[in-house]
């Protein structure tokens, strides 16, 4: 592999996430940020305008709920976080520009539920989902 090409990819802004987690926990990194137990995903150029929205969505209750359904379960409710699963994650992009950064987590969750058209019963299912953990 050409190390110059690899170096260029490592230095791009990306979403970084742990390989194993109880809930979604994505962060944005501008510099090389890899260890043995984390992965990274870079946005394609045509989606960079949605970076804040996608960041907030990936860390939302709905995205955690969906990810738990599409990923490989581990013991005590933990999930494996890999790019292969992340690529299958459905993301409906907003049609209007909104200041997603200033929304509280609850406001953003309500925005997402409305955007995807969840019913009251579906919202309750997402909001009350519990994920076990080792005690």
Residue, then its C-alpha position, 0 to 999 in steps of 0.5 A: x500500500x502506498x504510505x503517502x495515500x494512507x497518510x492523507x486518509x489518516x489526516x482527514x477529519x472523520x468520525x471515530x468510534x470504539x469497536x465495542x460499546x453499550x450505546x453509540x458514542x461517535x466523536x469528530x477528530x481532525x487529527x490522526x486518532x486511532x488505537x487498537x480498539x477504535x474505527x474511523x469513518x470519513x464523510x464523502x464530500x457531498x455529505x460534508x454540509x450535513x456533518x453536524x446533523x450526522x454527528x448528532x444523529x449517530x449519537x441519538x437515541x434512535x440511531x442507537x436503537x437502530x444500530x442495536x438491530x443491525x449490528x452483532x450483539x455481544x455479552x451484556x448488551x454491548x455491540x460491535x461497532x464496525x464500518x461494515x455495519x455503519x454503512x448499512x445505517x439508514x440516515x434520512x437527511x434534512x431538507x432545510x438548514x437548521x442549527x442542530x448544534x444548539x439543540x438539546x439532546x431531547x430537542x434533536x431526538x424530537x426533530x429526528x422522530x418527526x423527520x422520519x415520521x415515527x408514531x407515538x408508539x414507536x417513539x415510546x419504544x425507542x425512548x424506553x429501550x434499555x440496554x443491559x451492561x455488566x454490573 
